[in-house]
Amino acid sequence: MFFILSKTVTVLLLPTSLMLLAGIAGIVLAMTRWRRAGIRLMMVSIVLLAIGGVSPLGTLLTQSLESRFPPWEKTDGPARGAPAGIVVLGGGISSGLSRQIGTSMVSADGGRIVALAHLARRYPNARIVYAGGDASLSGNRPPETDYLGPLLDDFGIPRSRVDLETRSRNTAENAAFAKAIANPKPGERWLLVTSAQHMPRAVGCFRAVGFPVEAYPAAWRADPEPPTVPSLAIGRSLERLDSASREWLGLIVYRLTGKIPALFPAP
């Protein structure tokens, strides 16, 4: 039930969804005796759409997430030596698009795959676990792991080196199932690779299942510098607003349901 609600209710609570619903409700009311209220609701919808598309709100929300965990190279992580293992969370491969086109296609979070290749070469003795099942609501798509192999071949990384976790559908399951495969020993250092804005929730889930990890953020979306001028790329701004809002909603829901120990996990 949690999985179904997370894939449906969350979508309806995104800013663009609420703006659209407000506009539709305004149109319906405008055709009734509440015409004036309907027109006002349509105007509110348009104003909010303009604010979301032009203002830096989406960028600021994204920056608040991405700045929570610094780049691993800027910490003392590299100086402490090679990690024992690396967990890469799924989301970097579009399984649906890969199936339709017939070749492995990375998604907007493909930076996770780039980080996998980089770390695999940098630390040739580290174990690697890739956690990525079918996260679709219908559950009828092949897992991402089906399309990872050809990318590993292109990178020159033996497929046998990467342990595949194929059952997880969300971040909480990523953590639980990856831990079962990794079976980390006390004192071992493991890196966690996922998108920078997703890292707080991911780290929280791994802490909840007792799997200590060091954050290795990848697939950054926003420039870390504060925005100084309004954006004219309205579509990109709205997409960024929705993406960051989805992640903040995820943090709230995961905290309320006990899947993470804190609302906004920190280093």
C-alpha positions in Angstrom: 0.0 0.0 0.0 2.8 2.4 0.8 4.4 1.8 -2.6 1.1 2.5 -4.4 0.4 5.6 -2.5 3.9 6.9 -3.0 3.5 6.6 -6.7 0.1 8.2 -7.0 -0.7 10.7 -4.2 2.8 12.2 -4.4 2.3 13.0 -8.1 -0.9 14.8 -7.3 0.8 16.9 -4.6 3.5 18.2 -6.9 3.4 22.0 -7.6 2.6 21.7 -11.3 -0.2 19.2 -10.5 -1.7 21.5 -8.0 -1.5 24.4 -10.4 -3.2 22.4 -13.1 -5.9 21.1 -10.8 -6.6 24.7 -9.7 -6.9 25.8 -13.3 -9.2 23.0 -14.2 -11.4 23.7 -11.1 -11.5 27.4 -12.1 -12.7 26.5 -15.6 -15.4 24.3 -14.2 -16.6 26.9 -11.7 -16.6 29.6 -14.4 -19.3 27.7 -16.2 -21.5 27.7 -13.1 -23.1 30.4 -10.9 -19.7 30.6 -9.2 -18.2 32.2 -12.3 -16.4 34.9 -10.4 -14.7 32.4 -8.1 -13.8 30.3 -11.1 -12.1 33.2 -12.8 -10.2 34.1 -9.7 -9.0 30.5 -9.3 -7.8 30.4 -12.9 -5.9 33.7 -12.3 -4.3 32.2 -9.2 -3.3 29.1 -11.3 -1.6 31.3 -14.0 0.2 33.5 -11.4 1.5 30.5 -9.6 2.6 28.9 -12.9 4.5 32.1 -13.8 6.2 32.3 -10.3 7.3 28.6 -10.5 8.6 29.0 -14.0 10.4 32.3 -13.7 11.5 32.5 -10.1 14.5 30.6 -8.6 12.3 28.7 -6.2 13.0 25.3 -7.9 16.7 26.0 -7.9 16.7 27.0 -4.2 14.9 23.9 -3.2 17.3 21.8 -5.2 20.3 23.5 -3.7 19.0 23.0 -0.2 19.0 19.2 -0.9 22.3 19.0 -2.9 24.3 21.0 -0.4 23.5 18.7 2.5 26.3 16.3 1.7 29.5 17.7 0.1 31.3 16.0 -2.8 33.2 13.1 -1.4 36.5 14.3 -2.9 36.1 17.5 -0.7 35.9 15.4 2.5 38.6 13.3 4.1 37.2 10.2 2.4 40.0 9.8 -0.3 42.7 10.3 2.3 41.4 7.4 4.4 42.2 5.0 1.6 40.3 2.6 -0.6 36.7 1.7 0.5 35.8 -1.9 0.9 32.7 -1.5 -1.3 30.4 0.7 -3.3 26.6 0.7 -3.4 25.1 2.4 -6.5 21.4 3.1 -6.3 19.3 2.6 -9.4 17.7 5.5 -11.3 20.5 6.1 -13.7 19.1 3.9 -16.4 15.7 4.2 -18.1 14.5 0.6 -18.4 11.4 1.5 -20.3 13.2 3.5 -22.9 16.0 1.0 -23.1 13.5 -1.8 -23.8 11.7 0.3 -26.5 14.9 1.4 -28.3 16.8 -1.8 -27.8 19.9 -0.4 -26.2 20.9 0.8 -22.7 19.7 4.4 -22.2 20.7 6.5 -19.2 18.3 8.8 -17.6 18.6 12.4 -16.2 20.4 10.7 -13.2 22.9 9.0 -15.4 25.6 10.6 -13.4 25.2 7.7 -11.0 26.5 5.4 -13.8 29.4 7.7 -14.5 30.3 7.6 -10.8 30.1 3.8 -10.9 32.6 3.6 -13.7 34.9 6.2 -12.1 35.0 4.5 -8.8 35.3 1.0 -10.2 38.5 2.0 -12.0 39.9 4.1 -9.1 39.3 1.3 -6.6 39.8 -2.0 -8.5 39.5 -4.2 -5.4 36.3 -2.6 -4.0 33.1 -4.7 -4.2 30.2 -3.1 -6.1 26.5 -3.5 -5.5 24.0 -2.0 -8.0 20.5 -1.8 -6.5 17.8 -1.2 -9.0 14.6 -3.2 -9.6 11.4 -2.2 -11.3 10.1 1.1 -9.7 7.1 1.5 -12.0 3.6 1.4 -10.5 2.5 -1.3 -13.0 5.4 -3.6 -12.1 5.7 -4.9 -15.6 9.0 -3.4 -16.7 12.3 -5.2 -16.6 14.6 -4.1 -13.8 17.3 -1.6 -14.5 19.9 -4.2 -13.9 19.0 -5.9 -17.1 20.5 -3.0 -19.0 23.6 -2.4 -16.8 25.7 -5.1 -18.4 26.3 -3.5 -21.8 27.3 -0.3 -20.1 29.8 -2.2 -17.9 31.2 -3.7 -21.1 31.6 -0.3 -22.7 33.4 0.9 -19.5 35.7 -2.1 -19.5 34.4 -3.3 -16.1 33.8 -7.1 -15.8 30.2 -7.9 -15.3 31.1 -10.5 -12.7 32.5 -7.7 -10.5 29.1 -6.1 -9.9 26.5 -7.8 -7.6 23.0 -7.0 -8.9 20.1 -6.3 -6.6 16.9 -6.7 -8.7 14.0 -6.6 -6.2 13.9 -3.1 -4.8 11.2 -0.6 -5.9 12.1 2.4 -3.7 14.8 3.8 -1.6 13.9 2.0 1.6 14.0 -1.3 -0.2 17.3 -0.3 -1.9 18.9 0.0 1.6 17.4 -3.2 3.0 18.2 -5.4 0.0 21.6 -3.9 -0.7 22.6 -4.6 2.9 21.6 -8.2 2.5 23.8 -8.6 -0.5 26.8 -6.6 0.8 26.7 -8.1 4.2 29.1 -5.4 5.5 31.6 -6.4 8.2 32.2 -4.1 11.2 34.7 -1.4 10.4 34.3 -1.7 6.6 34.0 1.5 4.6 31.2 1.6 2.0 30.4 4.4 -0.4 26.8 5.2 -1.3 26.3 6.6 -4.8 23.1 8.3 -5.7 21.9 11.7 -7.1 23.0 14.6 -4.9 19.4 15.8 -4.2 18.4 12.2 -3.3 21.3 11.7 -0.9 19.7 12.8 2.4 16.8 10.4 2.1 19.1 7.6 0.8 21.6 8.0 3.7 18.6 8.1 6.2 17.3 4.8 4.8 20.7 3.1 5.1 21.1 4.3 8.6 17.7 3.0 9.4 18.7 -0.6 8.4 22.1 -0.3 10.2 24.3 0.0 7.1 26.9 2.8 7.7 27.9 4.4 4.4 29.8 7.4 3.2 27.9 9.7 0.8 29.2 10.0 -2.7 26.8 12.4 -4.4 26.5 12.4 -8.2 24.2 13.7 -10.9 24.0 17.3 -9.7 21.1 19.3 -11.0 21.6 22.9 -9.8 24.5 25.3 -9.9 25.7 25.7 -6.3 26.0 29.5 -6.8 22.9 31.4 -5.7 20.7 32.4 -8.6 20.9 36.1 -9.4 18.4 36.6 -12.2 15.0 35.2 -13.1 15.1 32.2 -15.4 13.5 32.3 -18.9 13.8 28.5 -19.2 10.3 28.0 -17.8 10.0 24.3 -18.6 13.3 23.5 -16.9 12.4 25.6 -13.9 9.1 23.9 -13.4 10.7 20.4 -13.8 13.3 21.3 -11.2 10.6 22.6 -8.9 8.7 19.4 -9.2 11.8 17.2 -8.8 12.9 19.0 -5.6 9.4 19.1 -4.2 9.0 15.3 -4.8 12.2 14.7 -2.8 11.1 17.0 0.0 7.7 15.2 0.1 9.6 11.9 0.2 11.6 13.0 3.2 8.4 14.0 5.0 6.6 10.8 4.2 9.6 8.6 5.0 10.1 10.3 8.4 6.4 10.0 9.3 6.4 6.3 8.4 9.6 5.7 10.3 11.7 4.8 7.3 14.4 7.4 8.1 15.5 8.4 11.7 15.5 12.1 11.0 13.6 14.5 8.7 16.7 15.8 7.0 19.6 13.5 7.6 23.0 15.2 7.7 26.7 14.0 7.5 
